[in-house]
Amino acid sequence: MRKVKLQIYLSFKRFFDFITSLLAFVFLFPIFFLVSALLAFQNNGSIFFIQKRPGLKGKIFKIIKFKTMNDKTNSDGTLLSDMKRITPIGIFIRKYSLDEIPQLINVMMGQMSLVGPRPLREEYLQYYSEEQMKRHDVKPGVTGWAQVNGRNTISWEQKFDYDIYYVNRMGFLLDLKILVLTFKKIFFPSDVNTDENETMSFFMGTKPEINN
């Protein structure tokens, strides 16, 4: 029965995602245009950050975000740390999650959902445990259960636990709750390391616990 209800909901979810993301994009277009203009000036014409990410069943797609960091490198050509590359405009954009607006395009294309586990770097696939890989049983989301429960202030393991919780309990009420909490966090920003401006450390897998 759960599988039947889930299939029905997934059909509704895709329709809801498309209509809502389309309306949201139209509504937010003035902000989209303004941020694009500011970033074009700040980054010498470079507006978007586009990167390959694994989606549903691990299928690779290209995520679109506003570019909040420049491409400055050190003497040997290696990119500087995030803290040294994030721009003043980028700090503001991240604080209010404006960098996520272009992902509405990914949602309209069917590559993402409004709600689901966040799509992470392609390199992480090799480090996931079998349980952690379940996060790819559903489409990745613009926002998710982990994002409204700590975002980048919690550990990788906690993030994945929240992701699997969502996969196992996905439904209309949970999605609605996540969307409401997401709007709350947009207007009252928290759980973002804007002081350090560093992203999460590179995920290298979960080390097994050693029982003494």
PEVEN-V711460 format. One record per helix or strand of 3 or more residues. SS is the DSSP state (alpha for helix, beta for strand). FROM is the first residue (numbers start at 1). LEN is the number of residues. Records with the same first field share a line. If there is no record, write none. Layout:
# PEVEN-V711460
SS=FROM-LEN ; FROM-LEN
This chain:
# PEVEN-V711460
alpha=2-41 ; 56-3 ; 82-4 ; 88-8 ; 98-3 ; 103-6 ; 122-6 ; 132-6 ; 151-3 ; 156-14 ; 172-16
beta=48-7 ; 60-7 ; 113-3 ; 141-3
